[in-house]
Amino acid sequence: MSDSRVGLTVTHRRYVPYSHAHYAGNLVDGAYTLGLFGDVATEVCIRTDGDEGLFASYADVQFLAAVRAGDVLEVTATVVRVGTRSRTVDFVARVVCRGRPERGGSAAEVLAEPVVAVTATGTVVVPGAA
């Protein structure tokens, strides 16, 4: 018997402000994206269990491409396993728009193909039934 919560997908989009640039070239640290994974995981828990839940662990995190200030990130979480109180979730962060300061102070573009910047698998936990 399969659980209807498996396959649930939640997506958030977020503009990365220049105030979050941490390194030369307006690079943003990896923790920024992990924070977004936490936000989208919270919505997953609310939708599946009516509770914000808690992030327990990451099994795998891969930083595959740079995230820069001026980017628009699309962050997706998909439930891949449901335990008694735990939920295993796959995460993907894609850059869908990118600032182009070399073209002008506020220049930006929609990317023809989103760039996969970060992937992860994590575990969230929710309270047991009352």
Secondary structure, DSSP 8 states (H G I E B T S, - for coil): ---TTTT-EEEEEEE--GGG--BGGGB--HHHHHHHHHHHHHHHHHHHHSS--EEEEEEEEEE-S--BTT-EEEEEEEEEEE-SSEEEEEEEEEEEEEE-GGG-TT-EEEEEEEEEEEEEEEEEE-----
